[in-house]
């Protein structure tokens, strides 16, 4: 598959690290839906399923973190990292990504069914009829309603509940283990016997366990729109630490305490039975809060995650461009609508067990794909544990076939064909002549200004609030009357359901009433800020462009003026050397035929040291030739660097530009009295000519190399000559052909590095860490604009304190025609 093209839309980096980490932690809540059913079927044997699943889940999280570090601009996380690993196999890459997508698409309808059943169980004792289908539909579309107002809205709401939920879940696991270990009335931490499990049963249930224990890496899906990508990726390590606590320790507590007959596969009954000994009378309310929050929060994560997968697939060319559309508020509207339709289809099917089995098949194949991709890309720096990945691939392949057949060959076949069907549907929809299936329709829609609020908007809002308040009071009054007949304490569970549900409903209502006005005001403010920022940047660029133009003309003029006399000297040196050799030969002939010259000639010969003169004259002329060669090279480098005759878009040799820049900076690399020479390490690969603006690109190389030298000199100020000599200053320049369409230039130094706070601002205009008068703070800002704006590439800074810094420049070998206009 080709390297990603530049999309018409891009995700704004609007999510805070707390919000992205909240989405990542919600994967732990998937244990609530799978553990009880597995323990109902296997009993204490289930622990043998969770143990290897926990190990693979931890390693997967750490591997995905490594991939995210190398692909910080990729949205969608794991499945879209897989497409990077499987670029040589585009059909398999798309199939596996859509299989992963289906696993998450089924989460909202499954949770809607679980929540409806839970409410029905709590309302039946009150004699209140439960409208099953409206509740299921309502719970399924509720997170979508919030998501259409913006991911941040859903992220803030999600964060508000996810951390209490994770806290209660971890408390359940650890307190349960503690109670089993220390309480005198406990049945003991360890069972009396260790029953084995058959291979078929193990594969059958590992098939389902993958659906949950592998799903804790969702934080990676939000790296591309995270304000602090490194913090978001760090969440994967934290989540990996919680996996054994929840999936292994939690399952152990259920195994030892939920042993009563008649519990079945009910998550509520199993968890209540397990938590009753140490949570007491609060157990029903806390367990209901856990299940309710787990359902709604995992649904919210799915609704946020799935559109990003489709977006990145479209951005990478695996799906039509319409799925890459992003609204001004950062909403992936076409992808979100497609996700909603697929979720409603799962809801209409209604059979939770079969939905889990069918969509879990696609999810398992996606896990096989990433492990296979890690194996075939085992020599790349973003992969680790390649041999383990190969082993996991083999294990998952056996689970897919044997475990899938154990569940039923029909569902297995449907599960294998479903990603193909969904992929073909997504590809063929834009071919229909229906405006919303075309990206241009979304482009035009996004350009339209938000409608101004109507004159009676306040009246509408007041009416809605009156209805809400009166309705809430009326419902509360009626429910209170019913609860008094049955006792309030026995129905605290219903309060937990209502609490979280009303929060989602309230935010959803706000999203469609007050939020449009706030969005219009915010958009106007942001537009003004963007205009001011653009004016400031344009002004700076004009000043810098004029400065560079003047400097370029000066350099070219000086180079031209030096070039003429140097060429004159260089050309005449050849003749002078020939004439000198002829004269020396003539003198040698005189010495040969007149060995005894007259005293006057003998005296003059001794005075001028004729013998030394004959030997040194040619050496002197050779040295003069070397010097003029050096001057001519400097002049050529000055001309190449200024590139006044190459300001247009054209093919250029990247290595020639680097070498020309280094020659100009050579005086700063040489040894000085206070430090040894800065060592220069070149690691050049074979690169084809690259379409670029050679002059501006050389300016970027000059800025980055000069900054590297400045960083080394700054670190040298704190060291003695001997300390620097023991650990010499180094600048490493590496070029790499990423694939058929992209090249990379990496410039690294071994200085003192920079903290993350500096990295986040390094490309901001006027930001500098240098003393007043030594830096304008515009060099790296302009360099970033040249690479990202003029060349449609990427400029990244990778650094940590004490470990030096590396600037990575990635540009396409061939630029799109529409991008060939200098900014």
KAKA-V875985 format. One record per residue. RES is the residue in one small letter. PSI is psi in whole degrees, 0 to 359 (none if undefined). NEAR is the number of other C-alpha atoms within 8 Angstrom. Layout:
[[RES & PSI & NEAR] [RES & PSI & NEAR]]
This chain:
[[x & 145 & 7] [x & 157 & 8] [x & 145 & 8] [x & 136 & 7] [x & 164 & 7] [x & 119 & 6] [x & 166 & 8] [x & 338 & 6] [x & 157 & 7] [x & 150 & 6] [x & 130 & 8] [x & 142 & 6] [x & 81 & 8] [x & 343 & 8] [x & 136 & 12] [x & 163 & 9] [x & 328 & 12] [x & 320 & 7] [x & 316 & 13] [x & 322 & 15] [x & 325 & 11] [x & 317 & 14] [x & 323 & 14] [x & 321 & 15] [x & 336 & 13] [x & 341 & 15] [x & 332 & 14] [x & 333 & 16] [x & 346 & 13] [x & 340 & 13] [x & 327 & 11] [x & 330 & 10] [x & 335 & 9] [x & 326 & 11] [x & 311 & 10] [x & 317 & 14] [x & 320 & 12] [x & 319 & 12] [x & 330 & 14] [x & 326 & 10] [x & 323 & 7] [x & 340 & 8] [x & 223 & 9] [x & 346 & 9] [x & 340 & 11] [x & 335 & 11] [x & 333 & 11] [x & 340 & 9] [x & 318 & 12] [x & 330 & 13] [x & 303 & 9] [x & 327 & 8] [x & 322 & 13] [x & 317 & 13] [x & 312 & 9] [x & 322 & 10] [x & 319 & 14] [x & 311 & 11] [x & 323 & 9] [x & 317 & 10] [x & 314 & 14] [x & 325 & 11] [x & 317 & 10] [x & 324 & 13] [x & 316 & 13] [x & 317 & 10] [x & 318 & 11] [x & 327 & 14] [x & 324 & 10] [x & 340 & 7] [x & 63 & 8] [x & 346 & 9] [x & 11 & 6] [x & 122 & 12] [x & 166 & 15] [x & 342 & 17] [x & 226 & 17] [x & 309 & 12] [x & 328 & 15] [x & 340 & 14] [x & 324 & 12] [x & 319 & 14] [x & 331 & 12] [x & 320 & 7] [x & 331 & 10] [x & 37 & 11] [x & 331 & 10] [x & 349 & 5] [x & 71 & 8] [x & 324 & 11] [x & 316 & 6] [x & 321 & 9] [x & 313 & 13] [x & 319 & 12] [x & 314 & 12] [x & 322 & 17] [x & 319 & 14] [x & 327 & 13] [x & 317 & 17] [x & 317 & 15] [x & 316 & 12] [x & 326 & 13] [x & 322 & 14] [x & 331 & 10] [x & 328 & 13] [x & 349 & 13] [x & 311 & 11] [x & 313 & 18] [x & 323 & 14] [x & 316 & 11] [x & 325 & 13] [x & 319 & 15] [x & 317 & 12] [x & 315 & 9] [x & 319 & 12] [x & 317 & 11] [x & 323 & 8] [x & 317 & 8] [x & 318 & 11] [x & 319 & 11] [x & 329 & 8] [x & 336 & 11] [x & 334 & 11] [x & 317 & 10] [x & 339 & 7] [x & 356 & 9] [x & 21 & 6] [x & 125 & 7] [x & 140 & 7] [x & 118 & 8] [x & 93 & 6] [x & 303 & 8] [x & 316 & 6] [x & 322 & 7] [x & 317 & 10] [x & 314 & 14] [x & 319 & 11] [x & 313 & 9] [x & 327 & 14] [x & 320 & 15] [x & 350 & 10] [x & 309 & 11] [x & 332 & 14] [x & 320 & 12] [x & 317 & 9] [x & 320 & 14] [x & 329 & 13] [x & 345 & 10] [x & 353 & 12] [x & 142 & 11] [x & 328 & 12] [x & 320 & 9] [x & 312 & 10] [x & 324 & 12] [x & 319 & 13] [x & 315 & 9] [x & 317 & 10] [x & 314 & 13] [x & 327 & 12] [x & 327 & 8] [x & 337 & 10] [x & 322 & 13] [x & 321 & 9] [x & 321 & 8] [x & 314 & 12] [x & 323 & 12] [x & 315 & 8] [x & 322 & 10] [x & 314 & 11] [x & 322 & 10] [x & 316 & 9] [x & 314 & 10] [x & 309 & 13] [x & 319 & 11] [x & 325 & 9] [x & 317 & 14] [x & 318 & 12] [x & 318 & 9] [x & 319 & 10] [x & 326 & 12] [x & 326 & 9] [x & 332 & 7] [x & 135 & 8] [x & 335 & 4] [x & 1 & 4] [x & 156 & 10] [x & 0 & 7] [x & 152 & 7] [x & 320 & 9] [x & 142 & 4] [x & 162 & 7] [x & 326 & 4] [x & 157 & 4] [x & 88 & 5] [x & 142 & 6] [x & 181 & 5] [x & 138 & 8] [x & 155 & 6] [x & 321 & 6] [x & 316 & 9] [x & 321 & 9] [x & 313 & 12] [x & 324 & 12] [x & 316 & 14] [x & 336 & 11] [x & 330 & 13] [x & 319 & 15] [x & 325 & 12] [x & 325 & 13] [x & 324 & 11] [x & 333 & 12] [x & 306 & 13] [x & 335 & 16] [x & 352 & 12] [x & 22 & 12] [x & 14 & 18] [x & 22 & 15] [x & 344 & 13] [x & 331 & 18] [x & 337 & 17] [x & 340 & 13] [x & 14 & 14] [x & 322 & 18] [x & 335 & 12] [x & 27 & 12] [x & 140 & 14] [x & 330 & 9] [x & 84 & 9] [x & 324 & 12] [x & 323 & 7] [x & 320 & 8] [x & 317 & 16] [x & 327 & 14] [x & 333 & 9] [x & 330 & 11] [x & 323 & 17] [x & 319 & 11] [x & 316 & 8] [x & 321 & 14] [x & 325 & 14] [x & 333 & 9] [x & 341 & 9] [x & 310 & 15] [x & 330 & 11] [x & 315 & 12] [x & 305 & 14] [x & 329 & 13] [x & 306 & 13] [x & 318 & 12] [x & 318 & 13] [x & 327 & 12] [x & 318 & 10] [x & 315 & 14] [x & 319 & 13] [x & 321 & 13] [x & 334 & 12] [x & 331 & 10] [x & 70 & 12] [x & 1 & 7] [x & 153 & 6] [x & 150 & 5] [x & 7 & 4] [x & 330 & 10] [x & 211 & 9] [x & 20 & 11] [x & 122 & 9] [x & 320 & 12] [x & 309 & 9] [x & 319 & 9] [x & 317 & 14] [x & 323 & 12] [x & 317 & 11] [x & 322 & 12] [x & 324 & 13] [x & 343 & 13] [x & 318 & 10] [x & 328 & 7] [x & 347 & 8] [x & 342 & 8] [x & 225 & 8] [x & 342 & 6] [x & 354 & 7] [x & 308 & 11] [x & 316 & 10] [x & 315 & 13] [x & 319 & 11] [x & 319 & 12] [x & 320 & 13] [x & 317 & 12] [x & 311 & 11] [x & 316 & 11] [x & 312 & 12] [x & 321 & 12] [x & 318 & 13] [x & 308 & 14] [x & 323 & 12] [x & 320 & 12] [x & 328 & 14] [x & 317 & 12] [x & 320 & 13] [x & 317 & 10] [x & 317 & 12] [x & 330 & 15] [x & 327 & 10] [x & 312 & 13] [x & 313 & 15] [x & 329 & 13] [x & 326 & 13] [x & 312 & 16] [x & 319 & 13] [x & 311 & 15] [x & 325 & 13] [x & 320 & 12] [x & 320 & 14] [x & 326 & 14] [x & 357 & 11] [x & 9 & 12] [x & 337 & 9] [x & 163 & 13] [x & 154 & 10] [x & 340 & 11] [x & 331 & 12] [x & 353 & 13] [x & 3 & 16] [x & 133 & 15] [x & 130 & 12] [x & 173 & 9] [x & 336 & 6] [x & 10 & 7] [x & 20 & 10] [x & 128 & 12] [x & 75 & 14] [x & 308 & 10] [x & 318 & 10] [x & 323 & 14] [x & 320 & 13] [x & 318 & 8] [x & 319 & 8] [x & 317 & 12] [x & 316 & 10] [x & 317 & 8] [x & 322 & 9] [x & 319 & 13] [x & 326 & 11] [x & 319 & 8] [x & 322 & 11] [x & 320 & 13] [x & 323 & 6] [x & 311 & 7] [x & 344 & 8] [x & 103 & 6] [x & 314 & 8] [x & 316 & 6] [x & 324 & 8] [x & 315 & 14] [x & 316 & 11] [x & 312 & 13] [x & 309 & 13] [x & 331 & 13] [x & 333 & 15] [x & 313 & 15] [x & 322 & 18] [x & 320 & 15] [x & 321 & 15] [x & 327 & 12] [x & 324 & 14] [x & 322 & 12] [x & 320 & 12] [x & 318 & 13] [x & 324 & 12] [x & 324 & 12] [x & 318 & 11] [x & 322 & 11] [x & 327 & 13] [x & 313 & 11] [x & 342 & 6] [x & 32 & 9] [x & 341 & 9] [x & 0 & 5] [x & 149 & 6] [x & 339 & 5] [x & 358 & 8] [x & 150 & 13] [x & 157 & 8] [x & 48 & 6] [x & 323 & 10] [x & 321 & 7] [x & 321 & 7] [x & 320 & 12] [x & 319 & 11] [x & 318 & 8] [x & 322 & 11] [x & 315 & 13] [x & 318 & 8] [x & 315 & 8] [x & 327 & 11] [x & 318 & 9] [x & 319 & 10] [x & 319 & 13] [x & 313 & 12] [x & 303 & 8] [x & 312 & 11] [x & 321 & 17] [x & 318 & 15] [x & 328 & 9] [x & 328 & 9] [x & 331 & 10] [x & 127 & 8] [x & 331 & 9] [x & 311 & 6] [x & 324 & 12] [x & 316 & 14] [x & 316 & 8] [x & 317 & 9] [x & 324 & 14] [x & 328 & 11] [x & 336 & 8] [x & 316 & 10] [x & 326 & 14] [x & 316 & 9] [x & 316 & 8] [x & 319 & 9] [x & 316 & 12] [x & 321 & 8] [x & 315 & 8] [x & 325 & 10] [x & 323 & 10] [x & 336 & 8] [x & 313 & 8] [x & 345 & 12] [x & 346 & 7] [x & 143 & 7] [x & 68 & 6] [x & 123 & 7] [x & 312 & 6] [x & 349 & 7] [x & 359 & 12] [x & 141 & 10] [x & 331 & 11] [x & 328 & 6] [x & 319 & 10] [x & 327 & 11] [x & 312 & 9] [x & 321 & 8] [x & 322 & 7] [x & 334 & 9] [x & 341 & 6] [x & 137 & 6] [x & 153 & 5] [x & 140 & 5] [x & 137 & 5] [x & 146 & 6] [x & 143 & 6] [x & 164 & 5] [x & 326 & 5] [x & 20 & 6] [x & 321 & 8] [x & 319 & 7] [x & 320 & 7] [x & 316 & 8] [x & 316 & 10] [x & 320 & 8] [x & 316 & 8] [x & 317 & 8] [x & 321 & 8] [x & 317 & 8] [x & 317 & 8] [x & 312 & 8] [x & 312 & 8] [x & 320 & 8] [x & 317 & 8] [x & 319 & 8] [x & 317 & 8] [x & 313 & 8] [x & 317 & 8] [x & 320 & 8] [x & 315 & 8] [x & 316 & 8] [x & 320 & 8] [x & 318 & 8] [x & 319 & 8] [x & 318 & 9] [x & 328 & 11] [x & 332 & 8] [x & 332 & 6] [x & 353 & 8] [x & 126 & 8] [x & 322 & 8] [x & 329 & 5] [x & 357 & 7] [x & 28 & 11] [x & 335 & 10] [x & 322 & 14] [x & 326 & 11] [x & 320 & 9] [x & 319 & 13] [x & 313 & 12] [x & 323 & 8] [x & 307 & 8] [x & 322 & 10] [x & 315 & 8] [x & 325 & 8] [x & 314 & 8] [x & 316 & 12] [x & 318 & 9] [x & 316 & 8] [x & 321 & 10] [x & 319 & 11] [x & 318 & 8] [x & 324 & 9] [x & 331 & 11] [x & 5 & 9] [x & 284 & 9] [x & 327 & 9] [x & 321 & 10] [x & 323 & 9] [x & 315 & 10] [x & 321 & 8] [x & 320 & 8] [x & 317 & 11] [x & 315 & 8] [x & 319 & 8] [x & 318 & 8] [x & 315 & 8] [x & 316 & 8] [x & 325 & 8] [x & 318 & 8] [x & 316 & 8] [x & 319 & 8] [x & 319 & 8] [x & 315 & 8] [x & 319 & 8] [x & 318 & 8] [x & 320 & 8] [x & 316 & 8] [x & 315 & 8] [x & 319 & 9] [x & 317 & 8] [x & 315 & 8] [x & 318 & 8] [x & 322 & 9] [x & 316 & 8] [x & 315 & 8] [x & 319 & 8] [x & 318 & 8] [x & 319 & 8] [x & 314 & 8] [x & 326 & 8] [x & 315 & 8] [x & 316 & 8] [x & 318 & 8] [x & 318 & 11] [x & 319 & 10] [x & 313 & 8] [x & 316 & 11] [x & 321 & 12] [x & 314 & 8] [x & 317 & 8] [x & 320 & 12] [x & 316 & 9] [x & 323 & 8] [x & 326 & 9] [x & 321 & 10] [x & 304 & 8] [x & 326 & 8] [x & 318 & 11] [x & 324 & 9] [x & 313 & 8] [x & 315 & 9] [x & 318 & 11] [x & 321 & 8] [x & 336 & 8] [x & 326 & 11] [x & 315 & 8] [x & 321 & 8] [x & 320 & 8] [x & 318 & 10] [x & 315 & 8] [x & 318 & 8] [x & 317 & 10] [x & 323 & 9] [x & 315 & 8] [x & 320 & 8] [x & 322 & 9] [x & 321 & 8] [x & 318 & 8] [x & 319 & 8] [x & 325 & 8] [x & 318 & 8] [x & 316 & 9] [x & 328 & 9] [x & 318 & 7] [x & 342 & 6] [x & 72 & 7] [x & 340 & 7] [x & 84 & 5] [x & 168 & 7] [x & 158 & 6] [x & 323 & 6] [x & 317 & 6] [x & 321 & 8] [x & 320 & 9] [x & 318 & 8] [x & 324 & 8] [x & 319 & 9] [x & 327 & 8] [x & 318 & 7] [x & 357 & 7] [x & 66 & 8] [x & 322 & 9] [x & 316 & 6] [x & 320 & 7] [x & 317 & 9] [x & 324 & 9] [x & 324 & 8] [x & 339 & 8] [x & 313 & 9] [x & 321 & 11] [x & 319 & 8] [x & 318 & 8] [x & 322 & 10] [x & 320 & 8] [x & 320 & 8] [x & 324 & 9] [x & 319 & 10] [x & 317 & 8] [x & 316 & 8] [x & 325 & 11] [x & 316 & 9] [x & 317 & 8] [x & 318 & 9] [x & 322 & 11] [x & 319 & 8] [x & 317 & 10] [x & 316 & 12] [x & 320 & 9] [x & 320 & 12] [x & 319 & 13] [x & 318 & 12] [x & 322 & 9] [x & 317 & 12] [x & 322 & 11] [x & 36 & 11] [x & 332 & 10] [x & 5 & 4] [x & 41 & 10] [x & 344 & 9] [x & 172 & 5] [x & 124 & 10] [x & 171 & 10] [x & 142 & 8] [x & 157 & 9] [x & 114 & 9] [x & 317 & 9] [x & 326 & 7] [x & 319 & 7] [x & 319 & 12] [x & 313 & 10] [x & 322 & 8] [x & 318 & 12] [x & 319 & 13] [x & 324 & 8] [x & 322 & 9] [x & 326 & 10] [x & 7 & 9] [x & 324 & 8] [x & 334 & 6] [x & 346 & 6] [x & 341 & 10] [x & 160 & 9] [x & 148 & 8] [x & 179 & 7] [x & 333 & 5] [x & 356 & 6] [x & 154 & 10] [x & 179 & 12] [x & 143 & 9] [x & 121 & 11] [x & 135 & 9] [x & 122 & 8] [x & 119 & 8] [x & 129 & 7] [x & 80 & 8] [x & 137 & 9] [x & 168 & 8] [x & 113 & 6] [x & 141 & 9] [x & 167 & 6] [x & 141 & 9] [x & 132 & 12] [x & 122 & 12] [x & 178 & 11] [x & 101 & 13] [x & 318 & 13] [x & 304 & 12] [x & 325 & 8] [x & 321 & 11] [x & 326 & 12] [x & 320 & 10] [x & 314 & 11] [x & 320 & 10] [x & 316 & 9] [x & 315 & 11] [x & 315 & 11] [x & 319 & 9] [x & 321 & 9] [x & 322 & 8] [x & 317 & 12] [x & 317 & 10] [x & 318 & 8] [x & 320 & 12] [x & 318 & 13] [x & 326 & 8] [x & 320 & 8] [x & 331 & 10] [x & 333 & 10] [x & 340 & 7] [x & 9 & 6] [x & 156 & 8] [x & 169 & 9] [x & 319 & 9] [x & 322 & 6] [x & 321 & 8] [x & 321 & 13] [x & 325 & 9] [x & 324 & 6] [x & 86 & 6] [x & 150 & 9] [x & 137 & 12] [x & 142 & 10] [x & 123 & 13] [x & 128 & 12] [x & 119 & 13] [x & 133 & 11] [x & 147 & 12] [x & 138 & 11] [x & 103 & 11] [x & 313 & 8] [x & 200 & 7] [x & 348 & 6] [x & 352 & 10] [x & 145 & 12] [x & 159 & 14] [x & 138 & 12] [x & 122 & 11] [x & 127 & 12] [x & 115 & 13] [x & 147 & 12] [x & 162 & 14] [x & 39 & 12] [x & 205 & 13] [x & 359 & 12] [x & 190 & 13] [x & 148 & 12] [x & 167 & 9] [x & 325 & 8] [x & 323 & 6] [x & 319 & 8] [x & 322 & 11] [x & 336 & 7] [x & 3 & 8] [x & 331 & 10] [x & 8 & 9] [x & 141 & 10] [x & 141 & 9] [x & 10 & 8] [x & 127 & 11] [x & 150 & 8] [x & 2 & 4] [x & 157 & 6] [x & 160 & 6] [x & 132 & 5] [x & 350 & 5] [x & 356 & 6] [x & 141 & 8] [x & 342 & 9] [x & 14 & 11] [x & 344 & 10] [x & 308 & 8] [x & 330 & 13] [x & 314 & 13] [x & 322 & 10] [x & 318 & 11] [x & 320 & 12] [x & 320 & 9] [x & 317 & 13] [x & 311 & 15] [x & 322 & 11] [x & 307 & 11] [x & 329 & 13] [x & 4 & 14] [x & 38 & 12] [x & 200 & 11] [x & 141 & 11] [x & 115 & 11] [x & 150 & 7] [x & 123 & 9] [x & 118 & 9] [x & 159 & 13] [x & 150 & 11] [x & 130 & 9] [x & 356 & 8] [x & 18 & 10] [x & 186 & 14] [x & 151 & 15] [x & 127 & 11] [x & 126 & 12] [x & 121 & 13] [x & 125 & 12] [x & 123 & 11] [x & 149 & 12] [x & 149 & 13] [x & 323 & 11] [x & 127 & 7] [x & 143 & 11] [x & 146 & 6] [x & 326 & 5] [x & 346 & 5] [x & 357 & 10] [x & 52 & 10] [x & 119 & 6] [x & 138 & 6] [x & none & 5]]
